[in-house]
């Protein structure tokens, strides 16, 4: 079906002779038919080799039971009980769905061209789900019905002059709606776009004239705005001139104020300088007087120290003199005492010598008498010994021995 050069796409399932030609068959689009599923013919006998394409999903069966996906490559010895059931494209497909004579809210018929892109996947389970639960033909019917219903619902919700304003909003809403209905079958809608919106010819001309008039009105408004802007600019310039004049006067006043402030500061600084000089002079005088007082104090302290030292020296000399005199008197007395002592010692020595002489004479007489007595005792002992042994006992014998022996030892 063709509407003003835009064809309505059809999604189909196509039979092919061999799986090796899958890529070229997917690329063939005739009469606006887009093949998305290919079914190769089954060999009646055993095949020595089977070429499995690497691009699409390749599903196979064994005794008509689904066995899942075949890996790409060459399979040697392919028996007749195994067969490739479906080859599902992985490519992203662009689907055109034009809608004609859609009434708007103000009962204006418009034509809307819609284009969407989708892909089957992302894995083999999604491809199996699509093939066995939906199929290419039913999927084509589902997309056609859903897109036309959505377009008519959108167009009917607005007036003819607002249709173009809802393109983006419609695309987002349509994408969400289609994905909610096709994701369960392993199909992902990636993009929805309204490519064109056509109004009736008379209405289109009227809208174009209205647009031209609006454009002219806009130009006049811009011209008026430009003139107003020029007037505003002139007024702004005059106002700016007044402001600059006032600013210059204000600057002059500020400059005079600053000059007066500078003069006042100079007078203050001068007064402060004079006061500082007077203060320094007063401090200098006070410092000189203080130093004089300190000097006088030092002089007086020196004089007092000198007087004290002189008095101390006089006292020391006097005491030294008295000490020397006392020492001299003591030495005289010591000499006198020593002389007296020597005299006394001489007299004592004489007395001692006299006593010693007398003692020596007494000792000589005592020795003589002791010698004579010793001889007498020896004679007695000799007599006793000459008469033989004697036994003397008792107190008398002991007394006799005591009298004899000690005196003999002495």
Order of alpha helices (4+ residues) and beta strands (2+ residues): beta-beta-beta-alpha-beta-beta-beta-beta-beta-beta-beta-beta-beta-beta-alpha-alpha-alpha-beta-alpha-alpha
